[in-house]
Amino acid sequence: MFSIRNSFCRFLVQLLLRGGDRIIKPHDYHCKCQECHNKFEFDSLRHAQSRLNAYRGLASESYISLASIDPILTAFELGHELRDLSNKEKYFKVKEIFYIGMTFNVYLE
């Protein structure tokens, strides 16, 4: 069942990438641009959730393997970035740590 779901997910990611869609990396945690400031002031929890959703997509096995020139380097860089973010972000710290582990497990197996 997992392999069917995984292959379907890979197919969807491949289809979206062919169409030119990409996941936009979230701005730095300390970003002070107007957009980030407005999102944080309006609803800091929703802002944190949108950051986590973006990282969830960036950390997916299918996305890393299809969208990156060097998937292993990308996984390690993303893991390092998520580890730093988990020390700063007060919401969803447990989930971010889970994604760090998931990112490294993809390429260590």
Backbone torsions as a table, in degrees:
resi	resn	phi	psi	omega
1	MET	NA	-41.7	-179.8
2	PHE	-63.4	-40.6	-178.0
3	SER	-66.7	-34.6	177.2
4	ILE	-66.1	-44.6	179.5
5	ARG	-64.6	-41.3	-179.2
6	ASN	-65.5	-42.1	180.0
7	SER	-69.1	-35.0	177.0
8	PHE	-66.9	-41.8	177.8
9	CYS	-62.4	-42.6	178.9
10	ARG	-62.8	-40.8	178.2
11	PHE	-62.1	-44.3	179.9
12	LEU	-64.4	-43.0	178.5
13	VAL	-62.8	-43.1	179.4
14	GLN	-61.3	-42.9	179.2
15	LEU	-62.2	-44.5	179.4
16	LEU	-67.0	-39.5	179.2
17	LEU	-66.3	-38.0	176.5
18	ARG	-62.4	-33.0	179.0
19	GLY	-78.7	-1.8	177.8
20	GLY	93.7	5.5	179.5
21	ASP	-80.2	142.7	176.9
22	ARG	-139.9	154.2	174.3
23	ILE	-86.5	124.4	-178.9
24	ILE	-81.2	125.7	179.6
25	LYS	-67.0	133.7	-180.0
26	PRO	-63.4	152.8	175.9
27	HIS	-64.0	161.7	177.4
28	ASP	-56.4	150.9	-178.7
29	TYR	-56.9	-37.1	-177.2
30	HIS	-93.9	17.1	-178.5
31	CYS	-62.9	134.5	-178.8
32	LYS	-113.1	19.5	178.2
33	CYS	-65.3	162.4	-175.8
34	GLN	-61.0	-41.6	-178.7
35	GLU	-62.1	-48.2	-180.0
36	CYS	-65.3	-40.9	179.3
37	HIS	-61.7	-45.1	179.7
38	ASN	-64.1	-43.8	179.3
39	LYS	-62.6	-42.3	-178.9
40	PHE	-67.2	-42.9	-179.3
41	GLU	-67.8	-38.0	-177.9
42	PHE	-69.2	-49.7	-178.6
43	ASP	-159.6	95.7	-175.3
44	SER	-65.8	-32.5	178.7
45	LEU	-67.4	-44.1	178.6
46	ARG	-66.2	-36.4	176.6
47	HIS	-62.6	-44.7	178.2
48	ALA	-64.8	-38.6	178.8
49	GLN	-64.6	-40.4	179.8
50	SER	-67.4	-35.4	175.3
51	ARG	-63.8	-44.8	-179.9
52	LEU	-63.8	-40.4	177.9
53	ASN	-63.3	-39.2	177.5
54	ALA	-64.3	-44.3	178.7
55	TYR	-67.6	-31.1	176.0
56	ARG	-61.1	-43.4	177.7
57	GLY	-69.5	-42.1	179.5
58	LEU	-64.1	-30.6	-177.0
59	ALA	-88.4	-2.8	-178.2
60	SER	-69.3	142.4	-178.5
61	GLU	-56.6	-44.2	-178.1
62	SER	-64.2	-44.8	-177.7
63	TYR	-66.2	-44.5	-179.2
64	ILE	-62.2	-44.7	-175.8
65	SER	-70.2	-29.6	-177.3
66	LEU	-94.2	-29.4	-173.1
67	ALA	-99.7	-8.1	-174.9
68	SER	-110.1	143.3	175.4
69	ILE	-71.8	-40.5	178.5
70	ASP	-124.3	90.7	-175.2
71	PRO	-61.3	-34.5	-178.4
72	ILE	-68.7	-45.6	177.4
73	LEU	-62.5	-41.8	178.4
74	THR	-60.4	-42.4	179.5
75	ALA	-62.6	-43.0	179.5
76	PHE	-68.7	-40.6	177.9
77	GLU	-64.2	-42.7	179.2
78	LEU	-66.2	-40.5	177.2
79	GLY	-61.5	-41.1	178.0
80	HIS	-64.4	-43.4	179.3
81	GLU	-63.7	-41.7	179.1
82	LEU	-67.8	-35.6	177.5
83	ARG	-63.8	-43.6	177.3
84	ASP	-63.8	-42.5	-179.6
85	LEU	-65.0	-36.3	-178.9
86	SER	-66.3	-23.6	175.9
87	ASN	-78.2	-22.9	-176.8
88	LYS	-98.6	-39.1	-172.7
89	GLU	-77.8	125.5	-178.9
90	LYS	-84.8	-22.8	177.2
91	TYR	-94.7	146.7	169.4
92	PHE	63.1	26.9	-177.9
93	LYS	-60.3	-40.3	-178.9
94	VAL	-64.5	-42.1	179.7
95	LYS	-65.0	-40.4	-179.9
96	GLU	-63.7	-40.0	178.0
97	ILE	-64.8	-36.8	176.0
98	PHE	-60.9	-42.6	-179.7
99	TYR	-67.8	-31.0	174.4
100	ILE	-61.2	-48.2	179.3
101	GLY	-63.6	-40.4	179.2
102	MET	-63.8	-40.9	-179.1
103	THR	-63.1	-44.1	-179.1
104	PHE	-72.7	-35.2	-179.4
105	ASN	-63.9	-32.8	-179.5
106	VAL	-56.5	-41.7	-173.0
107	TYR	-102.2	-5.1	177.8
108	LEU	-94.1	-15.1	-178.7
109	GLU	-81.7	NA	NA
